[in-house]
Amino acid sequence: MLVVDDEPVPRDIVSKYLSVHGHEVVTATAGAEAFESFKQGPFDLVITDHAMPQMNGAQLAELIKAERPEQPVLMLTGYSDPALPRGTVPPMVDLMLPKPISQKDLRCAIARLLPA
């Protein structure tokens, strides 16, 4: 799993949630760094924040889908994000959930995006 967030606390929390459930996790602090890691993949799932400097999560999702259209992308964002009106899901994002995310909600999202 690739986890992308410029803020350390949410990035670490999501990474720990995933690790507890046996997922191997790679983290990135910015969109460009994440895309470089993505190209080294493969990853079962990309989990990205939206509001990040230089390259936001929607832009990262666009690059990822251009490279691998089948790659699932989960976006986590605060509803206070002014660049993303409430209820709007960027076109290259498969699922969007609010931050902070609970461990249960993350497990449900993974099950939805990565059916067995």
N, CA, C and O atoms as a GROMACS GRO file, in nm:
protein
  464
    1MET      N    1   0.085  -0.117   0.000
    1MET     CA    2   0.000   0.000   0.000
    1MET      C    3   0.090   0.124   0.000
    1MET      O    4   0.192   0.128   0.068
    2LEU      N    5   0.051   0.223  -0.077
    2LEU     CA    6   0.122   0.350  -0.080
    2LEU      C    7   0.035   0.454  -0.010
    2LEU      O    8  -0.079   0.477  -0.050
    3VAL      N    9   0.089   0.516   0.094
    3VAL     CA   10   0.018   0.616   0.173
    3VAL      C   11   0.086   0.750   0.155
    3VAL      O   12   0.206   0.763   0.180
    4VAL      N   13   0.008   0.850   0.110
    4VAL     CA   14   0.064   0.981   0.078
    4VAL      C   15  -0.007   1.089   0.158
    4VAL      O   16  -0.129   1.104   0.148
    5ASP      N   17   0.068   1.163   0.237
    5ASP     CA   18   0.013   1.276   0.311
    5ASP      C   19   0.130   1.363   0.354
    5ASP      O   20   0.231   1.312   0.404
    6ASP      N   21   0.117   1.493   0.336
    6ASP     CA   22   0.224   1.584   0.376
    6ASP      C   23   0.227   1.607   0.526
    6ASP      O   24   0.324   1.660   0.579
    7GLU      N   25   0.122   1.569   0.595
    7GLU     CA   26   0.116   1.584   0.741
    7GLU      C   27   0.152   1.450   0.806
    7GLU      O   28   0.092   1.347   0.774
    8PRO      N   29   0.249   1.452   0.898
    8PRO     CA   30   0.297   1.325   0.955
    8PRO      C   31   0.196   1.249   1.039
    8PRO      O   32   0.194   1.126   1.034
    9VAL      N   33   0.113   1.316   1.116
    9VAL     CA   34   0.021   1.244   1.206
    9VAL      C   35  -0.079   1.160   1.127
    9VAL      O   36  -0.088   1.040   1.153
   10PRO      N   37  -0.155   1.217   1.032
   10PRO     CA   38  -0.249   1.130   0.960
   10PRO      C   39  -0.178   1.022   0.878
   10PRO      O   40  -0.229   0.911   0.867
   11ARG      N   41  -0.062   1.055   0.821
   11ARG     CA   42   0.014   0.956   0.744
   11ARG      C   43   0.055   0.839   0.834
   11ARG      O   44   0.043   0.723   0.794
   12ASP      N   45   0.103   0.870   0.954
   12ASP     CA   46   0.146   0.765   1.045
   12ASP      C   47   0.029   0.682   1.097
   12ASP      O   48   0.041   0.560   1.111
   13ILE      N   49  -0.082   0.746   1.124
   13ILE     CA   50  -0.200   0.673   1.173
   13ILE      C   51  -0.250   0.574   1.068
   13ILE      O   52  -0.273   0.457   1.099
   14VAL      N   53  -0.265   0.620   0.945
   14VAL     CA   54  -0.312   0.531   0.837
   14VAL      C   55  -0.211   0.418   0.816
   14VAL      O   56  -0.250   0.302   0.798
   15SER      N   57  -0.083   0.449   0.819
   15SER     CA   58   0.021   0.347   0.802
   15SER      C   59   0.013   0.242   0.912
   15SER      O   60   0.026   0.122   0.886
   16LYS      N   61  -0.008   0.287   1.035
   16LYS     CA   62  -0.019   0.192   1.147
   16LYS      C   63  -0.144   0.106   1.135
   16LYS      O   64  -0.139  -0.014   1.161
   17TYR      N   65  -0.257   0.167   1.097
   17TYR     CA   66  -0.379   0.089   1.075
   17TYR      C   67  -0.352  -0.024   0.975
   17TYR      O   68  -0.392  -0.138   0.996
   18LEU      N   69  -0.285   0.011   0.865
   18LEU     CA   70  -0.258  -0.087   0.760
   18LEU      C   71  -0.161  -0.195   0.808
   18LEU      O   72  -0.182  -0.314   0.783
   19SER      N   73  -0.055  -0.154   0.875
   19SER     CA   74   0.046  -0.248   0.924
   19SER      C   75  -0.012  -0.348   1.022
   19SER      O   76   0.023  -0.466   1.018
   20VAL      N   77  -0.101  -0.302   1.109
   20VAL     CA   78  -0.165  -0.390   1.207
   20VAL      C   79  -0.240  -0.503   1.137
   20VAL      O   80  -0.252  -0.614   1.190
   21HIS      N   81  -0.292  -0.475   1.019
   21HIS     CA   82  -0.368  -0.576   0.944
   21HIS      C   83  -0.283  -0.649   0.842
   21HIS      O   84  -0.335  -0.714   0.752
   22GLY      N   85  -0.151  -0.639   0.857
   22GLY     CA   86  -0.060  -0.719   0.776
   22GLY      C   87  -0.024  -0.663   0.640
   22GLY      O   88   0.036  -0.733   0.558
   23HIS      N   89  -0.059  -0.539   0.615
   23HIS     CA   90  -0.024  -0.479   0.485
   23HIS      C   91   0.117  -0.422   0.490
   23HIS      O   92   0.160  -0.366   0.592
   24GLU      N   93   0.189  -0.436   0.380
   24GLU     CA   94   0.318  -0.372   0.366
   24GLU      C   95   0.292  -0.229   0.320
   24GLU      O   96   0.215  -0.208   0.227
   25VAL      N   97   0.356  -0.132   0.384
   25VAL     CA   98   0.326   0.009   0.360
   25VAL      C   99   0.451   0.086   0.318
   25VAL      O  100   0.558   0.072   0.377
   26VAL      N  101   0.435   0.166   0.214
   26VAL     CA  102   0.536   0.264   0.172
   26VAL      C  103   0.470   0.400   0.190
   26VAL      O  104   0.355   0.418   0.151
   27THR      N  105   0.543   0.496   0.248
   27THR     CA  106   0.486   0.629   0.266
   27THR      C  107   0.559   0.731   0.182
   27THR      O  108   0.675   0.714   0.145
   28ALA      N  109   0.487   0.839   0.154
   28ALA     CA  110   0.544   0.953   0.081
   28ALA      C  111   0.485   1.080   0.142
   28ALA      O  112   0.372   1.080   0.190
   29THR      N  113   0.563   1.187   0.138
   29THR     CA  114   0.521   1.313   0.198
   29THR      C  115   0.473   1.415   0.096
   29THR      O  116   0.428   1.524   0.133
   30ALA      N  117   0.482   1.381  -0.033
   30ALA     CA  118   0.441   1.474  -0.139
   30ALA      C  119   0.402   1.395  -0.263
   30ALA      O  120   0.440   1.279  -0.280
   31GLY      N  121   0.326   1.461  -0.350
   31GLY     CA  122   0.279   1.396  -0.472
   31GLY      C  123   0.389   1.346  -0.563
   31GLY      O  124   0.383   1.234  -0.612
   32ALA      N  125   0.490   1.429  -0.588
   32ALA     CA  126   0.598   1.388  -0.678
   32ALA      C  127   0.675   1.270  -0.622
   32ALA      O  128   0.709   1.176  -0.695
   33GLU      N  129   0.703   1.273  -0.493
   33GLU     CA  130   0.771   1.161  -0.427
   33GLU      C  131   0.685   1.034  -0.437
   33GLU      O  132   0.736   0.926  -0.463
   34ALA      N  133   0.556   1.050  -0.416
   34ALA     CA  134   0.464   0.936  -0.424
   34ALA      C  135   0.462   0.877  -0.564
   34ALA      O  136   0.461   0.754  -0.579
   35PHE      N  137   0.462   0.961  -0.665
   35PHE     CA  138   0.456   0.910  -0.802
   35PHE      C  139   0.584   0.834  -0.836
   35PHE      O  140   0.579   0.732  -0.906
   36GLU      N  141   0.698   0.881  -0.788
   36GLU     CA  142   0.823   0.808  -0.809
   36GLU      C  143   0.816   0.671  -0.741
   36GLU      O  144   0.858   0.571  -0.800
   37SER      N  145   0.766   0.666  -0.619
   37SER     CA  146   0.749   0.538  -0.550
   37SER      C  147   0.650   0.449  -0.624
   37SER      O  148   0.671   0.328  -0.636
   38PHE      N  149   0.542   0.509  -0.672
   38PHE     CA  150   0.440   0.434  -0.746
   38PHE      C  151   0.500   0.363  -0.866
   38PHE      O  152   0.468   0.247  -0.893
   39LYS      N  153   0.586   0.432  -0.939
   39LYS     CA  154   0.647   0.373  -1.058
   39LYS      C  155   0.737   0.255  -1.023
   39LYS      O  156   0.764   0.171  -1.109
   40GLN      N  157   0.783   0.247  -0.898
   40GLN     CA  158   0.865   0.135  -0.853
   40GLN      C  159   0.778   0.019  -0.806
   40GLN      O  160   0.829  -0.091  -0.783
   41GLY      N  161   0.647   0.041  -0.792
   41GLY     CA  162   0.545  -0.050  -0.741
   41GLY      C  163   0.569  -0.196  -0.771
   41GLY      O  164   0.684  -0.236  -0.788
   42PRO      N  165   0.467  -0.277  -0.779
   42PRO     CA  166   0.326  -0.240  -0.778
   42PRO      C  167   0.271  -0.223  -0.636
   42PRO      O  168   0.331  -0.268  -0.538
   43PHE      N  169   0.157  -0.158  -0.628
   43PHE     CA  170   0.085  -0.137  -0.503
   43PHE      C  171  -0.058  -0.185  -0.520
   43PHE      O  172  -0.120  -0.164  -0.625
   44ASP      N  173  -0.111  -0.249  -0.417
   44ASP     CA  174  -0.251  -0.292  -0.422
   44ASP      C  175  -0.344  -0.171  -0.418
   44ASP      O  176  -0.450  -0.171  -0.481
   45LEU      N  177  -0.303  -0.068  -0.343
   45LEU     CA  178  -0.389   0.049  -0.324
   45LEU      C  179  -0.302   0.171  -0.298
   45LEU      O  180  -0.200   0.163  -0.231
   46VAL      N  181  -0.345   0.284  -0.352
   46VAL     CA  182  -0.283   0.414  -0.321
   46VAL      C  183  -0.383   0.491  -0.237
   46VAL      O  184  -0.499   0.508  -0.276
   47ILE      N  185  -0.338   0.538  -0.121
   47ILE     CA  186  -0.421   0.618  -0.031
   47ILE      C  187  -0.355   0.754  -0.022
   47ILE      O  188  -0.241   0.766   0.024
   48THR      N  189  -0.426   0.858  -0.065
   48THR     CA  190  -0.367   0.990  -0.071
   48THR      C  191  -0.455   1.096  -0.006
   48THR      O  192  -0.578   1.089  -0.010
   49ASP      N  193  -0.388   1.193   0.053
   49ASP     CA  194  -0.453   1.314   0.099
   49ASP      C  195  -0.484   1.398  -0.025
   49ASP      O  196  -0.425   1.377  -0.131
   50HIS      N  197  -0.575   1.492  -0.013
   50HIS     CA  198  -0.600   1.582  -0.126
   50HIS      C  199  -0.515   1.708  -0.116
   50HIS      O  200  -0.440   1.739  -0.209
   51ALA      N  201  -0.525   1.780  -0.006
   51ALA     CA  202  -0.459   1.910   0.006
   51ALA      C  203  -0.312   1.893   0.041
   51ALA      O  204  -0.275   1.872   0.156
   52MET      N  205  -0.228   1.901  -0.062
   52MET     CA  206  -0.083   1.893  -0.045
   52MET      C  207  -0.020   1.999  -0.134
   52MET      O  208  -0.075   2.032  -0.239
   53PRO      N  209   0.095   2.054  -0.094
   53PRO     CA  210   0.161   2.155  -0.177
   53PRO      C  211   0.218   2.096  -0.306
   53PRO      O  212   0.243   1.975  -0.313
   54GLN      N  213   0.237   2.176  -0.404
   54GLN     CA  214   0.291   2.143  -0.536
   54GLN      C  215   0.201   2.051  -0.620
   54GLN      O  216   0.163   2.087  -0.731
   55MET      N  217   0.165   1.934  -0.567
   55MET     CA  218   0.079   1.841  -0.640
   55MET      C  219  -0.025   1.788  -0.542
   55MET      O  220   0.009   1.720  -0.445
   56ASN      N  221  -0.152   1.819  -0.569
   56ASN     CA  222  -0.256   1.770  -0.477
   56ASN      C  223  -0.292   1.624  -0.510
   56ASN      O  224  -0.244   1.567  -0.608
   57GLY      N  225  -0.376   1.567  -0.427
   57GLY     CA  226  -0.413   1.427  -0.444
   57GLY      C  227  -0.485   1.397  -0.574
   57GLY      O  228  -0.466   1.290  -0.632
   58ALA      N  229  -0.567   1.490  -0.622
   58ALA     CA  230  -0.637   1.470  -0.749
   58ALA      C  231  -0.538   1.467  -0.865
   58ALA      O  232  -0.552   1.386  -0.957
   59GLN      N  233  -0.438   1.554  -0.861
   59GLN     CA  234  -0.335   1.555  -0.965
   59GLN      C  235  -0.252   1.426  -0.961
   59GLN      O  236  -0.219   1.370  -1.065
   60LEU      N  237  -0.220   1.381  -0.840
   60LEU     CA  238  -0.148   1.255  -0.826
   60LEU      C  239  -0.231   1.140  -0.882
   60LEU      O  240  -0.179   1.056  -0.955
   61ALA      N  241  -0.359   1.136  -0.848
   61ALA     CA  242  -0.448   1.030  -0.898
   61ALA      C  243  -0.452   1.030  -1.051
   61ALA      O  244  -0.456   0.924  -1.114
   62GLU      N  245  -0.452   1.148  -1.109
   62GLU     CA  246  -0.454   1.158  -1.256
   62GLU      C  247  -0.328   1.097  -1.317
   62GLU      O  248  -0.336   1.022  -1.414
   63LEU      N  249  -0.212   1.127  -1.260
   63LEU     CA  250  -0.086   1.069  -1.308
   63LEU      C  251  -0.086   0.916  -1.292
   63LEU      O  252  -0.044   0.843  -1.382
   64ILE      N  253  -0.133   0.871  -1.178
   64ILE     CA  254  -0.137   0.727  -1.150
   64ILE      C  255  -0.227   0.655  -1.249
   64ILE      O  256  -0.189   0.552  -1.305
   65LYS      N  257  -0.347   0.709  -1.271
   65LYS     CA  258  -0.442   0.644  -1.362
   65LYS      C  259  -0.394   0.649  -1.507
   65LYS      O  260  -0.426   0.560  -1.586
   66ALA      N  261  -0.316   0.752  -1.543
   66ALA     CA  262  -0.259   0.758  -1.678
   66ALA      C  263  -0.157   0.646  -1.697
   66ALA      O  264  -0.144   0.591  -1.807
   67GLU      N  265  -0.086   0.613  -1.590
   67GLU     CA  266   0.015   0.507  -1.593
   67GLU      C  267  -0.050   0.369  -1.584
   67GLU      O  268  -0.014   0.277  -1.659
   68ARG      N  269  -0.146   0.354  -1.492
   68ARG     CA  270  -0.215   0.226  -1.468
   68ARG      C  271  -0.361   0.253  -1.440
   68ARG      O  272  -0.398   0.274  -1.324
   69PRO      N  273  -0.446   0.254  -1.541
   69PRO     CA  274  -0.588   0.289  -1.522
   69PRO      C  275  -0.661   0.202  -1.420
   69PRO      O  276  -0.758   0.247  -1.359
   70GLU      N  277  -0.617   0.079  -1.401
   70GLU     CA  278  -0.684  -0.012  -1.309
   70GLU      C  279  -0.644   0.007  -1.163
   70GLU      O  280  -0.702  -0.057  -1.075
   71GLN      N  281  -0.547   0.093  -1.136
   71GLN     CA  282  -0.495   0.112  -1.000
   71GLN      C  283  -0.601   0.177  -0.910
   71GLN      O  284  -0.647   0.287  -0.940
   72PRO      N  285  -0.642   0.112  -0.801
   72PRO     CA  286  -0.736   0.174  -0.710
   72PRO      C  287  -0.671   0.290  -0.633
   72PRO      O  288  -0.559   0.279  -0.584
   73VAL      N  289  -0.745   0.401  -0.623
   73VAL     CA  290  -0.698   0.519  -0.551
   73VAL      C  291  -0.806   0.561  -0.452
   73VAL      O  292  -0.921   0.586  -0.489
   74LEU      N  293  -0.767   0.567  -0.325
   74LEU     CA  294  -0.854   0.613  -0.216
   74LEU      C  295  -0.804   0.750  -0.173
   74LEU      O  296  -0.686   0.766  -0.143
   75MET      N  297  -0.893   0.847  -0.168
   75MET     CA  298  -0.855   0.980  -0.123
   75MET      C  299  -0.916   1.007   0.013
   75MET      O  300  -1.034   0.983   0.036
   76LEU      N  301  -0.832   1.058   0.104
   76LEU     CA  302  -0.877   1.101   0.236
   76LEU      C  303  -0.863   1.252   0.240
   76LEU      O  304  -0.759   1.307   0.206
   77THR      N  305  -0.969   1.319   0.283
   77THR     CA  306  -0.962   1.465   0.287
   77THR      C  307  -1.054   1.519   0.394
   77THR      O  308  -1.155   1.457   0.430
   78GLY      N  309  -1.020   1.635   0.445
   78GLY     CA  310  -1.107   1.704   0.538
   78GLY      C  311  -1.214   1.778   0.460
   78GLY      O  312  -1.187   1.834   0.354
   79TYR      N  313  -1.336   1.779   0.512
   79TYR     CA  314  -1.443   1.850   0.441
   79TYR      C  315  -1.420   2.000   0.440
   79TYR      O  316  -1.489   2.072   0.368
   80SER      N  317  -1.326   2.047   0.519
   80SER     CA  318  -1.296   2.190   0.518
   80SER      C  319  -1.201   2.227   0.405
   80SER      O  320  -1.162   2.343   0.392
   81ASP      N  321  -1.163   2.130   0.322
   81ASP     CA  322  -1.072   2.154   0.211
   81ASP      C  323  -1.142   2.245   0.109
   81ASP      O  324  -1.234   2.200   0.040
   82PRO      N  325  -1.100   2.373   0.098
   82PRO     CA  326  -1.168   2.466   0.008
   82PRO      C  327  -1.151   2.433  -0.139
   82PRO      O  328  -1.230   2.478  -0.222
   83ALA      N  329  -1.050   2.355  -0.173
   83ALA     CA  330  -1.026   2.321  -0.313
   83ALA      C  331  -1.116   2.207  -0.360
   83ALA      O  332  -1.117   2.174  -0.479
   84LEU      N  333  -1.190   2.145  -0.268
   84LEU     CA  334  -1.272   2.030  -0.301
   84LEU      C  335  -1.408   2.046  -0.235
   84LEU      O  336  -1.425   2.007  -0.120
   85PRO      N  337  -1.505   2.101  -0.307
   85PRO     CA  338  -1.638   2.122  -0.247
   85PRO      C  339  -1.697   1.992  -0.194
   85PRO      O  340  -1.677   1.884  -0.252
   86ARG      N  341  -1.769   2.003  -0.086
   86ARG     CA  342  -1.830   1.886  -0.020
   86ARG      C  343  -1.907   1.801  -0.121
   86ARG      O  344  -1.988   1.851  -0.198
   87GLY      N  345  -1.880   1.671  -0.116
   87GLY     CA  346  -1.950   1.578  -0.204
   87GLY      C  347  -1.887   1.560  -0.341
   87GLY      O  348  -1.931   1.476  -0.418
   88THR      N  349  -1.786   1.638  -0.372
   88THR     CA  350  -1.720   1.629  -0.502
   88THR      C  351  -1.608   1.526  -0.495
   88THR      O  352  -1.518   1.536  -0.411
   89VAL      N  353  -1.613   1.428  -0.583
   89VAL     CA  354  -1.507   1.327  -0.591
   89VAL      C  355  -1.432   1.350  -0.722
   89VAL      O  356  -1.494   1.347  -0.829
   90PRO      N  357  -1.302   1.374  -0.716
   90PRO     CA  358  -1.225   1.392  -0.838
   90PRO      C  359  -1.240   1.272  -0.931
   90PRO      O  360  -1.252   1.159  -0.884
   91PRO      N  361  -1.240   1.294  -1.062
   91PRO     CA  362  -1.272   1.187  -1.157
   91PRO      C  363  -1.178   1.066  -1.154
   91PRO      O  364  -1.221   0.956  -1.188
   92MET      N  365  -1.054   1.082  -1.116
   92MET     CA  366  -0.960   0.970  -1.117
   92MET      C  367  -0.948   0.901  -0.980
   92MET      O  368  -0.861   0.817  -0.960
   93VAL      N  369  -1.036   0.937  -0.888
   93VAL     CA  370  -1.036   0.879  -0.754
   93VAL      C  371  -1.149   0.778  -0.745
   93VAL      O  372  -1.263   0.808  -0.782
   94ASP      N  373  -1.118   0.659  -0.696
   94ASP     CA  374  -1.219   0.553  -0.687
   94ASP      C  375  -1.311   0.567  -0.567
   94ASP      O  376  -1.428   0.529  -0.573
   95LEU      N  377  -1.258   0.622  -0.458
   95LEU     CA  378  -1.338   0.639  -0.338
   95LEU      C  379  -1.276   0.752  -0.256
   95LEU      O  380  -1.154   0.765  -0.249
   96MET      N  381  -1.362   0.834  -0.195
   96MET     CA  382  -1.314   0.944  -0.112
   96MET      C  383  -1.382   0.934   0.024
   96MET      O  384  -1.503   0.915   0.034
   97LEU      N  385  -1.301   0.948   0.130
   97LEU     CA  386  -1.352   0.942   0.266
   97LEU      C  387  -1.299   1.061   0.346
   97LEU      O  388  -1.193   1.115   0.314
   98PRO      N  389  -1.374   1.101   0.450
   98PRO     CA  390  -1.329   1.215   0.532
   98PRO      C  391  -1.219   1.177   0.629
   98PRO      O  392  -1.209   1.062   0.674
   99LYS      N  393  -1.136   1.276   0.660
   99LYS     CA  394  -1.036   1.263   0.767
   99LYS      C  395  -1.092   1.328   0.891
   99LYS      O  396  -1.164   1.427   0.880
  100PRO      N  397  -1.061   1.277   1.007
  100PRO     CA  398  -0.980   1.158   1.031
  100PRO      C  399  -1.060   1.031   1.000
  100PRO      O  400  -1.182   1.028   1.015
  101ILE      N  401  -0.990   0.928   0.958
  101ILE     CA  402  -1.055   0.802   0.923
  101ILE      C  403  -1.036   0.703   1.038
  101ILE      O  404  -0.930   0.698   1.100
  102SER      N  405  -1.138   0.625   1.064
  102SER     CA  406  -1.128   0.522   1.168
  102SER      C  407  -1.068   0.396   1.106
  102SER      O  408  -1.069   0.378   0.985
  103GLN      N  409  -1.017   0.311   1.192
  103GLN     CA  410  -0.961   0.185   1.146
  103GLN      C  411  -1.070   0.102   1.077
  103GLN      O  412  -1.045   0.038   0.975
  104LYS      N  413  -1.189   0.102   1.133
  104LYS     CA  414  -1.301   0.027   1.075
  104LYS      C  415  -1.336   0.080   0.936
  104LYS      O  416  -1.354   0.002   0.843
  105ASP      N  417  -1.347   0.213   0.922
  105ASP     CA  418  -1.380   0.271   0.791
  105ASP      C  419  -1.273   0.241   0.688
  105ASP      O  420  -1.303   0.218   0.571
  106LEU      N  421  -1.147   0.241   0.730
  106LEU     CA  422  -1.038   0.209   0.638
  106LEU      C  423  -1.048   0.063   0.593
  106LEU      O  424  -1.032   0.034   0.475
  107ARG      N  425  -1.074  -0.028   0.686
  107ARG     CA  426  -1.091  -0.169   0.651
  107ARG      C  427  -1.206  -0.187   0.552
  107ARG      O  428  -1.193  -0.262   0.455
  108CYS      N  429  -1.317  -0.118   0.575
  108CYS     CA  430  -1.433  -0.127   0.485
  108CYS      C  431  -1.399  -0.072   0.346
  108CYS      O  432  -1.440  -0.130   0.245
  109ALA      N  433  -1.326   0.037   0.341
  109ALA     CA  434  -1.286   0.095   0.213
  109ALA      C  435  -1.196  -0.001   0.136
  109ALA      O  436  -1.211  -0.018   0.015
  110ILE      N  437  -1.103  -0.062   0.206
  110ILE     CA  438  -1.013  -0.158   0.140
  110ILE      C  439  -1.093  -0.276   0.086
  110ILE      O  440  -1.070  -0.320  -0.027
  111ALA      N  441  -1.187  -0.327   0.164
  111ALA     CA  442  -1.270  -0.438   0.119
  111ALA      C  443  -1.351  -0.399  -0.005
  111ALA      O  444  -1.371  -0.480  -0.095
  112ARG      N  445  -1.396  -0.275  -0.009
  112ARG     CA  446  -1.475  -0.227  -0.123
  112ARG      C  447  -1.389  -0.211  -0.248
  112ARG      O  448  -1.434  -0.242  -0.359
  113LEU      N  449  -1.267  -0.162  -0.231
  113LEU     CA  450  -1.180  -0.136  -0.346
  113LEU      C  451  -1.100  -0.258  -0.391
  113LEU      O  452  -1.061  -0.268  -0.507
  114LEU      N  453  -1.077  -0.352  -0.299
  114LEU     CA  454  -0.998  -0.471  -0.330
  114LEU      C  455  -1.077  -0.596  -0.296
  114LEU      O  456  -1.042  -0.669  -0.204
  115PRO      N  457  -1.184  -0.623  -0.371
  115PRO     CA  458  -1.264  -0.741  -0.339
  115PRO      C  459  -1.180  -0.868  -0.352
  115PRO      O  460  -1.093  -0.879  -0.438
  116ALA      N  461  -1.208  -0.961  -0.265
  116ALA     CA  462  -1.129  -1.087  -0.261
  116ALA      C  463  -1.152  -1.172  -0.383
  116ALA      O  464  -1.094  -1.280  -0.396
   0.00000   0.00000   0.00000
